[in-house]
Amino acid sequence: MEKKCRLRRSFTSEFKAEAVELCRREAARLAQDFDLTGTAVCARVRQAKTAIGRRDRLTSGECEELAMLRLEKRRLREDVDILKW
C-alpha cells in the first residue's frame, strides 16, 4: 500500500501557541498524576523521541560511541606526536 503525500499546511502563530499551551497543560497534568515535575515529563518525552529517531539529536548509544571515538582520536594524535620526536 502506497503512502499518500499530504499537502503542506500552514498555521497561524496563534494556533501554534495554543497547541503548545495545550501540550504544556497536558504535561503538567501528567506530572501531577504521576507525582513528577513537568520538566521531568518533558525530558522523558524528548529522550523517547531521540531514541526512536524522531529528533535531530544523538541517541545515548551514539553519544557513547562518539565519546569513545573522540578518546581514540586523542590517543592516536598523542602517539603520532610521540613518534615525531
C-alpha positions, 0 to 999 in steps of 0.5 A: 500500500502506497503512502499518500503525500499530504499537502503542506499546511500552514498555521497561524502563530496563534494556533501554534501557541495554543497547541503548545499551551495545550501540550504544556497543560497536558504535561503538567497534568501528567506530572501531577498524576504521576507525582513528577515535575513537568520538566521531568515529563518533558525530558522523558518525552524528548529522550523517547523521541531521540531514541526512536529517531524522531529528533535531530539529536544523538541517541545515548548509544551514539553519544557513547560511541562518539565519546569513545571515538573522540578518546581514540582520536586523542590517543592516536594524535598523542602517539603520532606526536610521540613518534615525531620526536 
